[in-house]
Amino acid sequence: MNSSTNRIANIIIDCSIISLTSISICISTVVFGFIVYYLIKINNSPNQLALLLTGNVYLSILFSCILLLKEYVRVLPGHIYSINSLNDGIYCEMRAYFLWVSNSTIYYSITLQSFHRLCRVVFHNRRSLQSIKFYQILILIQWIICFLIMIPALLLGYFKYSKNDYLCQIDYTSLQKAGMTGMLAYAFPVYATMGCYYYTLRKVKKGNHNLVQASARRDLIVLFRICILVGLLMIIPMPTTIVCLIYLFSGYLPWWVSQLQWFAFSLITNIAIIILILISPHVRILWTKTFHHPHRHRVAVVFANNIRN
């Protein structure tokens, strides 16, 4: 493929990423604002904790999409006008750092949801593990961890400027760098989420068929859907994994690797936003009640105080 064709392809991909991330930002903003509204309106509701954790996921997605949109709004003129370089040194590396941090927050926030479901089933008698203050602390810890785990990649120079992509990115020619960053950002939270599902499944199978067990099975269904969502999100790092293997065995690094990765991210994120609504019954029911009865917000709030996750 010649440079002119590469340029056209890059422009198309840039525009696609900008469009998809813009859609994600709009939807996430609406849903996140909706959740915040009901968190204020249904204070002390049994659904408050589930709404808080779902809102945390949408905040992570919103944070990540805003950073990606900002980056590609900057990249697009480079591809259009064939600018020699947009490298601004440490600022470029910092933007890559925050972008990878924001990506990891999505995975860790979903892991936090799965941990909540595990606690509801396995440790349902321990009130301290069901308190909203406990999860507020965990959410804060989750965000701190996501910022901390990417600091080594920044300090060790893992983020390199790509003159063809006009942004800083993980050095795909180093399997060690790409593997370490991928493990921290993606693999650990995915393994933790799958572990929560497996452990909860064992406990449910050993339990008795009573009212508590019925509730546990509902939580298990939600947890299984969360695992499906995580499986979908695992498509995002697949291009990087494939490219690293291609480079390892052939020494060839495709020009489209970074573009494909971020296009996959923007596309999968749009799908994940919709799926997240479908697997969150508390959000879905509140949304349906509110917009099917636009003049009955009080009814929706009272209903929310009585439904269970």
BELKA-V717133 format. One record per residue. RES is the residue in three letters. BURIAL is b if it has 24 or more other C-alpha atoms within 12 Angstrom, else e. Layout:
# BELKA-V717133
res-><RES/RES>
burial-><BURIAL/BURIAL>
This chain:
# BELKA-V717133
res-><MET/ASN/SER/SER/THR/ASN/ARG/ILE/ALA/ASN/ILE/ILE/ILE/ASP/CYS/SER/ILE/ILE/SER/LEU/THR/SER/ILE/SER/ILE/CYS/ILE/SER/THR/VAL/VAL/PHE/GLY/PHE/ILE/VAL/TYR/TYR/LEU/ILE/LYS/ILE/ASN/ASN/SER/PRO/ASN/GLN/LEU/ALA/LEU/LEU/LEU/THR/GLY/ASN/VAL/TYR/LEU/SER/ILE/LEU/PHE/SER/CYS/ILE/LEU/LEU/LEU/LYS/GLU/TYR/VAL/ARG/VAL/LEU/PRO/GLY/HIS/ILE/TYR/SER/ILE/ASN/SER/LEU/ASN/ASP/GLY/ILE/TYR/CYS/GLU/MET/ARG/ALA/TYR/PHE/LEU/TRP/VAL/SER/ASN/SER/THR/ILE/TYR/TYR/SER/ILE/THR/LEU/GLN/SER/PHE/HIS/ARG/LEU/CYS/ARG/VAL/VAL/PHE/HIS/ASN/ARG/ARG/SER/LEU/GLN/SER/ILE/LYS/PHE/TYR/GLN/ILE/LEU/ILE/LEU/ILE/GLN/TRP/ILE/ILE/CYS/PHE/LEU/ILE/MET/ILE/PRO/ALA/LEU/LEU/LEU/GLY/TYR/PHE/LYS/TYR/SER/LYS/ASN/ASP/TYR/LEU/CYS/GLN/ILE/ASP/TYR/THR/SER/LEU/GLN/LYS/ALA/GLY/MET/THR/GLY/MET/LEU/ALA/TYR/ALA/PHE/PRO/VAL/TYR/ALA/THR/MET/GLY/CYS/TYR/TYR/TYR/THR/LEU/ARG/LYS/VAL/LYS/LYS/GLY/ASN/HIS/ASN/LEU/VAL/GLN/ALA/SER/ALA/ARG/ARG/ASP/LEU/ILE/VAL/LEU/PHE/ARG/ILE/CYS/ILE/LEU/VAL/GLY/LEU/LEU/MET/ILE/ILE/PRO/MET/PRO/THR/THR/ILE/VAL/CYS/LEU/ILE/TYR/LEU/PHE/SER/GLY/TYR/LEU/PRO/TRP/TRP/VAL/SER/GLN/LEU/GLN/TRP/PHE/ALA/PHE/SER/LEU/ILE/THR/ASN/ILE/ALA/ILE/ILE/ILE/LEU/ILE/LEU/ILE/SER/PRO/HIS/VAL/ARG/ILE/LEU/TRP/THR/LYS/THR/PHE/HIS/HIS/PRO/HIS/ARG/HIS/ARG/VAL/ALA/VAL/VAL/PHE/ALA/ASN/ASN/ILE/ARG/ASN>
burial-><e/e/e/e/e/e/b/e/e/b/b/e/b/b/b/b/b/b/b/b/b/b/b/b/b/e/b/b/b/e/b/b/b/b/b/b/b/b/b/e/b/b/e/e/b/e/b/b/b/b/b/b/b/b/b/b/b/b/b/b/b/b/b/b/b/b/b/b/b/b/b/b/b/b/b/b/e/b/b/b/e/e/e/e/e/b/b/e/e/e/e/b/b/b/b/b/b/b/b/b/b/b/b/b/b/b/b/b/b/b/b/b/b/b/b/b/b/b/b/b/b/b/e/e/e/e/e/e/b/b/b/b/e/e/b/b/e/b/b/e/e/b/b/e/e/b/b/e/b/b/b/e/b/b/e/e/b/b/b/b/b/b/e/b/b/b/b/b/b/b/b/b/b/b/b/e/b/b/b/b/b/b/b/b/b/b/b/b/b/b/b/b/b/b/e/b/b/e/b/b/b/e/b/b/e/e/e/e/e/e/e/e/e/e/e/b/b/b/b/b/b/b/b/b/b/b/b/b/b/b/b/b/b/b/b/b/b/b/b/b/b/b/b/b/e/e/e/e/e/e/e/e/e/b/b/b/b/b/b/b/b/b/b/b/b/b/b/b/b/b/b/b/b/e/b/b/b/e/b/b/b/b/b/b/b/b/b/e/e/b/e/e/e/e/e/e/e/e/e/b/b/e/b/b/b/e/e/e/b>
